[in-house]
């Protein structure tokens, strides 16, 4: 059977750029199939059309044309199956850019941000938290191509409400801080002008007047605890002095009561002596009565002298108590301004550490290395939340105790507020400092904190920097701080050496 002819479409074909066959446009395809009204013509037109495509599809079209010309329909069928496989694979490989996949990924990220992160931040506002969770659930069901207007309006509304809530929260914090500052101001007005508490209150008010951060709040809490501790010491001294003074005054009053009773008795005796003197009949009898009167008068005089001595002693004791209290207040005042030790942990505070650093840098000029480690206890906020502030304070003391046992005697430990510590290691190279921190971490892991029958692991992240020649404290601390945050980002419970 002669091969059926198809309409001439060569005028509508074009060369395939870089391909093996010809490319054919849509108008030529329409012309190809326009005159095909039986199966063989359709198969012939289809083979010619595929042959006009590019690359491997054009080659398959050539196989179809060859099979059609030889009327080898099984071969035509095999070529068709290859074409179908090739077409499906081409559709998969030449799929549109992954905009839908990116949209779905963005949807999931937005869903997690709204349903987890935002809802977690809105726990204090149940209505907003519930709306965030519901919005996340609806986002989960969205697919590319669906209308976004409703979701967009809900997201915009939620963002607005969250913004209003954030402003309200900031106003509440500001009002609470203002109330606390007013309370501190009123306490200051009630104090004596020379009271050591003025310095402490001033420090706390200064901390709270700056940018509100976790470290500032921790610093204010530490200052308040120190102020409470000093007040306790002062109150104890006042109570002891008051007790001693009460005992002395009680003794003196008893002495006065005794003297008054004896004076009343003496008055009665004098009255009796006066009667007997009037009734006396001889000089000898009068002499005897006079001796008795003189003896009674001597007793009264001795009792008065003892009472006077007791009064003088009580006055001296009172003056001594006042002097001791004044000395105690002066010591507390000096301690408030010049304390070198952290009262909670017993290690150096910032003032004491600055002095130690100045001393060690002076010695380090003799070409001795000097390393500084900035240590931050891991997950300290969660530890406080689970075990309370008493547990947190115990963890801070536990770390310092273990560090003192593990490090060298001349290594310097200072607390810079909250859960941050700085360790100065004179005459130690960077590798040895890293090894020292690793040893401290090992001992801490073997000796967890025991608090209320609970074993609490205490871990830390540390950044260690070797001091450069003539490097300032601030520069050295900054490099150690950057290394410490690298340790945090790397997974915590590790030490990282600062560059340079």
Beta strands, then each sheet from edge to edge (+ up, - down):
strand 1: 13-15
strand 2: 22-24
strand 3: 370-377
strand 4: 412-415
strand 5: 420-426
strand 6: 449-451
strand 7: 454-456
strand 8: 460-466
strand 9: 495-497
sheet 1: 1+ 2-
sheet 2: 4+ 5- 3+ 8- 9-
sheet 3: 6+ 7-
end
